[in-house]
Amino acid sequence: MKRAPLLTVAVLSAALLTACAQEKPELRPARSAGEGAWFKSTRAERAEYCAAYRANDPQRPIKIPTYASQESRDEFADDFYDVLKKKC
């Protein structure tokens, strides 16, 4: 008779842990367009950006994402590169 409440607690605990383990979006607003592009990208895209940043290989340049910004393309690229320095 005590197994039913114990099983319920175990199932609820597992569900809670699963919910907590999911990736949560950043709650704070982006400080710059480069940071906004980072937060908008998927986990796979972020891994790709970091791999290219770490490789530092001219044959495999970093793919700069598109993001609505008032900055020029070069300014945005510099801003995004600074974000990669912090995040990778």
Helices and strands as residue ranges (DSSP letters): H 3-21, H 33-40, H 43-55, H 73-87
